[in-house]
Amino acid sequence: MRNLTPPWTMLRLSLLLLVLPVLVVVATTTTTTTTTTSSLSDDDFHNWLSVHSKSYSNNTSNLDEWKHRFSIFQENARLVQRHNDAFAKGETSFTMTIDGPFADLTDQEFTQLYLMDSQDCSATHRSSGKLHTASIDSTIDSGPYDIDWRTKGILTAVKNQGACGSCWTFSTTGCLEAHTCLAQNRDCTHWLGLAEQQLVDCAQDFNNHGCNGGLPSQAYEYIKYNGGIDLETSYLYVANKTDGTCKAKDFTIGAQVAGVYNITSRDEDDLMHAIATLGPVSIAYQVSPDFRLYQHGVYDSYNATTKKIMCKSDNHHVNHAVVAVGMGQTAKTKDLPVTPFYIVRNSWGTSWGMEGHFWMKRGENLCGVSDCASFPLVPKTKQKDGQDAAGGTSAETTTKIITTTHNAALLRGSSE
């Protein structure tokens, strides 16, 4: 019987990947960068598979697949090592790890399984006007902004889209859940939230394509037209394991959308203002393959081999949608300047990144982060008899729509 390594082995691997670059630099300036692949054993890979509930049996019939995946695991470890060497030298502001859920995949496999087809925002993203004006809020200055909506009780738990390019649906529900809870002034930290699967199955007429991609702004339009969106608990998420039939006929109304606010493309000041004063914002951008191995720090899309930024910053190559839930900046140190960042909620589960979140460098439209930003204008539903425990309202329930204060300001100030 194989003597499996103890559960803290993966932690040692992460520490080794971070510490080793420093040791190499200190020891000698002529020593070449080494990798950690020699320290990775079969047991390490078995332990990683166990942590992430994956299985590649190394019996005779599946031996080739197991060897192939272990080889990819080792190659990703080398990539992580090179990048963390660069981090130790101050060349980049984020670290990588093989402890995350995608260390057994090549960049091509990851792109095919977890990212959506490239979306072109230029043809569909129409600006709703300028947000950052004195008529809306004259008390807000130009920054620096420091806000974390995760501390306000309006966000549900991080979800996992699985092997389906449905990130746009999670960006939509994550942002709409937050604005609904904000408008209704209720704690939603234990709410299971809204139905991504409904968007996968039903929003095609609004230029969305299920597991092949879509945009939150277009999903909000569908929800507005449809009269609402179902609850997660009554329209379960199954990713691509569906016949594609829309099952939202007599559904429970979990949330509604009165309108959509599209932030002017590439207007990052307005994006920051919206996050700082109004709530979370759906954003879409281009993900580079290295992003799958992100661990912590401020993501800057730095390639340690080419010494260049990997992602593109235009609105023609958007392949991932997420929710910006805050902003902050790093502390200034002797060797490093202050780096402003967005706090972003992803949809790859809590075993990825910083408990499902990441920081992204802000102020330079990195990866096109401000190209396709939008958020919903939500009605405030007056709770009456018939409202379910999760906050959803049955179709028969009478509701009174009261526009929230911040939405009213937006509607008056928009150029729709």
Secondary structure as GFF3:
##gff-version 3
##sequence-region A 1 416
A	DSSP	alpha_helix	9	27	.	.	.	ID=ss1
A	DSSP	three_ten_helix	37	39	.	.	.	ID=ss2
A	DSSP	alpha_helix	42	51	.	.	.	ID=ss3
A	DSSP	three_ten_helix	60	62	.	.	.	ID=ss4
A	DSSP	alpha_helix	63	88	.	.	.	ID=ss5
A	DSSP	beta_strand	94	96	.	.	.	ID=ss6
A	DSSP	alpha_helix	107	114	.	.	.	ID=ss7
A	DSSP	three_ten_helix	121	123	.	.	.	ID=ss8
A	DSSP	beta_strand	147	148	.	.	.	ID=ss9
A	DSSP	three_ten_helix	149	152	.	.	.	ID=ss10
A	DSSP	alpha_helix	167	184	.	.	.	ID=ss11
A	DSSP	alpha_helix	196	202	.	.	.	ID=ss12
A	DSSP	three_ten_helix	204	206	.	.	.	ID=ss13
A	DSSP	three_ten_helix	210	212	.	.	.	ID=ss14
A	DSSP	alpha_helix	216	226	.	.	.	ID=ss15
A	DSSP	beta_strand	259	262	.	.	.	ID=ss16
A	DSSP	alpha_helix	268	277	.	.	.	ID=ss17
A	DSSP	beta_strand	281	285	.	.	.	ID=ss18
A	DSSP	three_ten_helix	289	293	.	.	.	ID=ss19
A	DSSP	beta_strand	294	299	.	.	.	ID=ss20
A	DSSP	beta_strand	302	303	.	.	.	ID=ss21
A	DSSP	beta_strand	308	309	.	.	.	ID=ss22
A	DSSP	beta_strand	320	329	.	.	.	ID=ss23
A	DSSP	beta_strand	340	345	.	.	.	ID=ss24
A	DSSP	beta_strand	357	361	.	.	.	ID=ss25
A	DSSP	three_ten_helix	366	368	.	.	.	ID=ss26
A	DSSP	beta_strand	374	377	.	.	.	ID=ss27
A	DSSP	beta_strand	379	381	.	.	.	ID=ss28
A	DSSP	beta_strand	401	403	.	.	.	ID=ss29
A	DSSP	alpha_helix	405	413	.	.	.	ID=ss30
###
